């Protein structure tokens, strides 16, 4: 038992590192991935680049999303983005991260 005594501080630091840094990041990543999988037509989103838009449709493999981001001269501006570029889902004008 006395031979293990010097390793307790290292074990404690490892546990603190896991519970304060790694575990919350894994939960956040899982929540964001779930949000990406559940995107559908009509959802309002914000991209990593800060582009706000509404989903008009998705490609068959659902990796490309068609957004409408506004109007110019009564014509909709449409943009295609990859699904991985979505940062936030908007509900009622508020950003919902990874829900």
N, C-alpha and C positions, 0 to 999 in steps of 0.2 A: 504494500500500500504506500509506503514511504517513497518508493521509486516513481510512483505515478504523481506524486504531489507537485513536482515542477510543471507538469503538463496541464494542470487544472486551469491556470490562467489562459492558456492557448485554447482549450476547449470552450471556456466561457466566452472568449472573444469570437470564436467561430460560431457559437450559438447566437450571440448578439448580432453578428454580421448577417446570419441567415434570417433571423426574425425581423430585423429592422430594414434590410435592403433587398434580399433575394425574394423572400416570400411575397411581400406586397407588390413587387414588380411582376411576378408571375401571375398574380391575381388580376392585376391591371391589364396585362397582355391577353389573358384568357377572356376577360370582359370585352375588350376591344375586338378580338377575333369573333366573338359571339355576335356583336353588333354588326360587323361586316357581313357575316353569313346571313343575317336576317334583314338586310336592306331590301326594300321593295319599291315599286313604282309609286311616285307621289311623295316619298320621303324627302324632307329638306335636310341637306347636309352641308358641311364645311370641309374643304380639302386641306391637306397639309400646307398648301400654298396660300390659303386664306380665301379661296374662291367659294362664294355662297351660291347654292343652286338647288333646284328641285329635280329629282330623278324622273326622266321621261321614259326610260327603258334600259334594258340590259342585254348584252350579247347572250348567245345560247349557252356559252360556258360560264357566264356571269362574271367574267374578269374585266370586261369593259362596260362602263356606265355612261349613258347619254344624259347630260344635264342641260337644263335651260337656266341661264344665268341672268337674263334680262331681256329688254327690248330696245331696238334702235329703229326708228322710222317704221313703227308698227310691224317689225319683223323680229321674231324670237332669235336670240343668240343661243346657239347650241354648242356644247363642248363635250368631247369624249375624254373620259379619264379612266385610269385603271382603278380597280376596286381598292387596291392597297393604298391609294392616295387619299382615301377618306379618313379624316381625323375625328370629326364629331357628327353626331346626329342632332338636328334641331327639332325641338318640340315646343310649340307655342312661343317661338322666338327665342327660347333659351337653349344654350348648348348643353347637350347631354353626352358626356364623354363615355364612350364605349358601352353604353347601355344596351 
